Amino acid sequence: MRPTDLPPVHKLADNKRHGHKMRYMAGCRCWRCRAGNAAYEQKMNENRRLHGPNDLVPTDRVRQHLRYLQGFGMGHKTVAKHAGMAKTVLAEVLWYGKRQMRRRSEARVLAVQPTLDTLPRNVKVPAVETIAKIQGLIRWGYPKSLINRDGLGLESVGMQVHSLKGKTLVVTVKTAVRIRDFFAKVETIRRVWQERRGGIPRGQFVYWKGSRRVSSLGALELQPVSRAYAYHYVYPADLKATIRLANQLKRAYRRRRKR
């Protein structure tokens, strides 16, 4: 249905060059306009063949999906960015009662799902998977300071992930994405090393030599794990309790000698 406030075709075609579809619709039949109309129709037919029809459909499903995504912290601007369309259209669907939109635009919006790649970076997500990856890196011998520096991009020595200590059950999407990507890189370099050089010796871990973050064998080397690695991640709980008790006795003995 043609909007009542839309100007007539000949008005719309006034500022268009010859060869534009609007010029052809206004009545011009010069060779440029005929060629432009043929190219336009050919492109539209190809799009219909590849993507299906693009007729107008009700916006009920899109409105419901947008409200569903809002429950995960995704606003209409974020959805529009990942769907590759104008944010104004989604705002009109949500708040201004827009009743129809194009079928392909509807499909792009419905394809947006709440994942780590689409959620805003400050949204909180469950920390289970992120903590499992951090603990996996630690078991392989990678120090927390290294994970903090190269994985999270922080300059501080201590790892500022409170869910790792059980203080909270969530992490931000930014932290989850960085740990996921760093874990995937470490998996890749470990696989490259094991395929070319065999197993990784106990007490060492594979890492890059310098600033080159590539997966070639020449850029990798073995580095020793931290001195406290065996105590924290290898010794059983009974042995660690015995070591702590022995250290307490040694400290008590030294204090008594000083007196």
CORPE-V645669 format. One record per pair of residues at least 4 apart in sequence whose C-alpha atoms are under 8 Angstrom apart, sorted by sequence separation. I is the first residue (numbers start at 0). J is the second residue. If there is no record, write none. Layout:
I|J ; I|J
This chain:
1|5 ; 6|10 ; 7|11 ; 8|12 ; 9|13 ; 11|15 ; 15|19 ; 18|22 ; 19|23 ; 20|24 ; 21|25 ; 22|26 ; 23|27 ; 28|32 ; 29|33 ; 30|34 ; 31|35 ; 32|36 ; 33|37 ; 34|38 ; 35|39 ; 36|40 ; 37|41 ; 38|42 ; 39|43 ; 40|44 ; 41|45 ; 42|46 ; 43|47 ; 44|48 ; 45|49 ; 46|50 ; 47|51 ; 58|62 ; 59|63 ; 60|64 ; 61|65 ; 62|66 ; 63|67 ; 64|68 ; 65|69 ; 66|70 ; 67|71 ; 68|72 ; 69|73 ; 73|77 ; 74|78 ; 75|79 ; 76|80 ; 77|81 ; 78|82 ; 79|83 ; 80|84 ; 84|88 ; 85|89 ; 86|90 ; 87|91 ; 88|92 ; 89|93 ; 90|94 ; 91|95 ; 92|96 ; 93|97 ; 100|104 ; 101|105 ; 102|106 ; 103|107 ; 104|108 ; 105|109 ; 106|110 ; 107|111 ; 113|117 ; 114|118 ; 118|122 ; 126|130 ; 127|131 ; 128|132 ; 129|133 ; 130|134 ; 131|135 ; 132|136 ; 133|137 ; 134|138 ; 135|139 ; 136|140 ; 137|141 ; 141|145 ; 142|146 ; 143|147 ; 144|148 ; 145|149 ; 146|150 ; 147|151 ; 148|152 ; 149|153 ; 160|164 ; 161|165 ; 162|166 ; 170|174 ; 171|175 ; 172|176 ; 173|177 ; 174|178 ; 175|179 ; 176|180 ; 177|181 ; 178|182 ; 179|183 ; 180|184 ; 181|185 ; 182|186 ; 183|187 ; 184|188 ; 185|189 ; 186|190 ; 187|191 ; 188|192 ; 189|193 ; 190|194 ; 191|195 ; 192|196 ; 193|197 ; 199|203 ; 200|204 ; 207|211 ; 214|218 ; 215|219 ; 224|228 ; 227|231 ; 228|232 ; 229|233 ; 230|234 ; 234|238 ; 235|239 ; 236|240 ; 237|241 ; 238|242 ; 239|243 ; 240|244 ; 241|245 ; 242|246 ; 243|247 ; 244|248 ; 245|249 ; 246|250 ; 247|251 ; 248|252 ; 249|253 ; 250|254 ; 251|255 ; 252|256 ; 253|257 ; 254|258 ; 6|11 ; 17|22 ; 18|23 ; 22|27 ; 23|28 ; 27|32 ; 28|33 ; 46|51 ; 47|52 ; 68|73 ; 69|74 ; 73|78 ; 79|84 ; 80|85 ; 90|95 ; 91|96 ; 92|97 ; 100|105 ; 112|117 ; 113|118 ; 136|141 ; 137|142 ; 141|146 ; 145|150 ; 146|151 ; 147|152 ; 148|153 ; 161|166 ; 162|167 ; 170|175 ; 192|197 ; 193|198 ; 199|204 ; 207|212 ; 213|218 ; 214|219 ; 228|233 ; 229|234 ; 234|239 ; 15|21 ; 16|22 ; 47|53 ; 68|74 ; 79|85 ; 80|86 ; 91|97 ; 92|98 ; 111|117 ; 137|143 ; 147|153 ; 148|154 ; 161|167 ; 162|168 ; 192|198 ; 193|199 ; 199|205 ; 207|213 ; 212|218 ; 15|22 ; 79|86 ; 147|154 ; 148|155 ; 162|169 ; 192|199 ; 211|218 ; 147|155 ; 148|156 ; 162|170 ; 12|21 ; 13|22 ; 23|32 ; 65|74 ; 147|156 ; 209|218 ; 230|239 ; 11|21 ; 12|22 ; 22|32 ; 23|33 ; 65|75 ; 76|86 ; 79|89 ; 147|157 ; 160|170 ; 208|218 ; 75|86 ; 144|155 ; 147|158 ; 207|218 ; 208|219 ; 17|29 ; 18|30 ; 20|32 ; 144|156 ; 147|159 ; 207|219 ; 208|220 ; 8|21 ; 9|22 ; 12|25 ; 18|31 ; 19|32 ; 23|36 ; 65|78 ; 133|146 ; 144|157 ; 192|205 ; 206|219 ; 207|220 ; 17|31 ; 18|32 ; 75|89 ; 143|157 ; 144|158 ; 205|219 ; 206|220 ; 17|32 ; 18|33 ; 20|35 ; 75|90 ; 143|158 ; 205|220 ; 206|221 ; 8|24 ; 9|25 ; 18|34 ; 19|35 ; 20|36 ; 189|205 ; 205|221 ; 206|222 ; 8|25 ; 18|35 ; 19|36 ; 188|205 ; 204|221 ; 205|222 ; 18|36 ; 188|206 ; 203|221 ; 204|222 ; 20|39 ; 203|222 ; 204|223 ; 84|104 ; 203|223 ; 204|224 ; 185|206 ; 195|216 ; 202|223 ; 203|224 ; 82|104 ; 202|224 ; 151|174 ; 191|214 ; 83|107 ; 191|215 ; 192|216 ; 82|107 ; 191|216 ; 82|108 ; 151|177 ; 188|214 ; 150|177 ; 151|178 ; 187|214 ; 188|215 ; 192|219 ; 65|93 ; 82|110 ; 150|178 ; 79|108 ; 82|111 ; 62|92 ; 78|108 ; 81|111 ; 150|180 ; 61|92 ; 62|93 ; 150|181 ; 188|219 ; 130|162 ; 149|181 ; 78|111 ; 130|163 ; 58|92 ; 81|117 ; 126|162 ; 58|97 ; 59|98 ; 58|98 ; 73|113 ; 77|117 ; 57|98 ; 58|99 ; 77|118 ; 127|168 ; 129|170 ; 57|99 ; 58|100 ; 71|113 ; 77|119 ; 126|168 ; 127|169 ; 56|99 ; 57|100 ; 125|168 ; 126|169 ; 55|99 ; 56|100 ; 61|105 ; 68|112 ; 125|169 ; 126|170 ; 55|100 ; 56|101 ; 64|109 ; 68|113 ; 73|118 ; 124|169 ; 125|170 ; 133|178 ; 55|101 ; 56|102 ; 72|118 ; 73|119 ; 123|169 ; 124|170 ; 129|175 ; 132|178 ; 136|182 ; 54|101 ; 55|102 ; 58|105 ; 61|108 ; 71|118 ; 72|119 ; 123|170 ; 124|171 ; 132|179 ; 53|101 ; 54|102 ; 61|109 ; 123|171 ; 124|172 ; 53|102 ; 122|171 ; 123|172 ; 126|175 ; 129|178 ; 133|182 ; 52|102 ; 53|103 ; 72|122 ; 121|171 ; 122|172 ; 129|179 ; 132|182 ; 52|103 ; 71|122 ; 120|171 ; 121|172 ; 120|172 ; 121|173 ; 50|103 ; 119|172 ; 120|173 ; 118|172 ; 115|172 ; 115|175 ; 116|176 ; 115|176 ; 140|202 ; 140|203 ; 141|204 ; 140|204 ; 139|204 ; 142|224 ; 141|224 ; 142|225 ; 140|224 ; 140|225 ; 140|228 ; 138|232
